[in-house]
């Protein structure tokens, strides 16, 4: 099973970032991140996780799911196909267009409350 620390370490390495870079640019100490990646720290703050998710360009939910902290809900084949269609529909959109789509999705979700 993948741990939070090993998942964060793999994300950092896949982004070609060093512990020193994280310390100098994000303000998370080299020692702290090393302990986190080696599972000596089990419960980092949401601030640390959010900061790292932004640096690694990985949604926080993906980090939580990838490390097994949060279990991704099962989806039907129909839902998976729909999600794929939505994702691939944005391939040739500009950043501004994608942001408008996200804004509209947030609007739709807010109507459910």
N, C-alpha and C positions, 0 to 999 in steps of 0.2 A: 504494500500500500504506500502511496506517495504521501509524504508528510508536508506540512506547510513549509518548513525550512527547505526541504529538497526541491519543492516546486518553485519557491522563490529563487533559489540558487540557479535552477535551470533557466528560469526566465531572464535573470540577470546575465547569465552567460550567453544565452541566445541573442541578447541585445548587445553583446560585446561591451558590457560595462564592468568596470572593476570596483572592488570595495572602496578603493581610494576615490574614484569618481563619485560614487554615491555619497561618501562623506563630504567631499568638497562642494558638491553641487546641490545636495538635498538636505544636508545637515543631520543625516543619520550616521552616527559614529561607525567607523570601520569595525570596532570591537562588537558593538551591539548587533550590527548586521551579520557578522560572522557567527555570533552566538545564535541568532535567529535562524540562519541557514543551517546550522548544525543541531538544531532542535533543542538547544539548551534554554531558549526562551520559547515558551509554548503559547503565550497569549499576548501578542503585541497589540498596541493601541490601534484603533481604527484610523487614527491620523497616520501612523507609520504605514499601515497597509494601503491606505489611499494614496499616500505619497509614492510608494513603490509601484502601485498599479499604474499611476500616471507616468512614472519614469519608464516602466516596461511596456507602456502602451497596451495594457491588458486590463479589461474591465475587472473591477473588484469582485464581481460575482463569479467570473471565470477563475480567479485565484482561489476563492473559497470553494468552488466546486472541484477544481483541479487538485486541491490538496485534501479533499474529502471532508472538509469542515461542514459544508452544506451539500446535501444531496440534491442533485438536479431532478426535478419531477419528471416522471415518465411521460412521454408524449406519444400520441397515436401516429401511425404512418401518415395519415392525412395532415396532422399538424406539422409533422416534419417536412412534408412536401410543400405546404403553404409557407413555412418559415424559409425554406430554400428559395422559393419563388420570390419572396419579399427581399431576401438578401441579394439575390442576383439581379433584381430589378434596379438596384442602386449602382451597379458597376460603372456605368458611364456617366454618372451624375457628378456635377461639381460639388465641392465642399459646401457651398452655400445652399445648393438644392438639397443635399443630404440633411443639413441642419434644419431646413424648412420641413422636411418629411418628419424628422424627429420632433419638431415642435408640434406638428399636427398629431402625431401619435400620442404625445403627452396630453394634448387637448382631448383626444378621444378617451384616454384613460381617466382623465379628471372628471369626465361626465359620469363615470361609473360610481363615484363616491357618494 
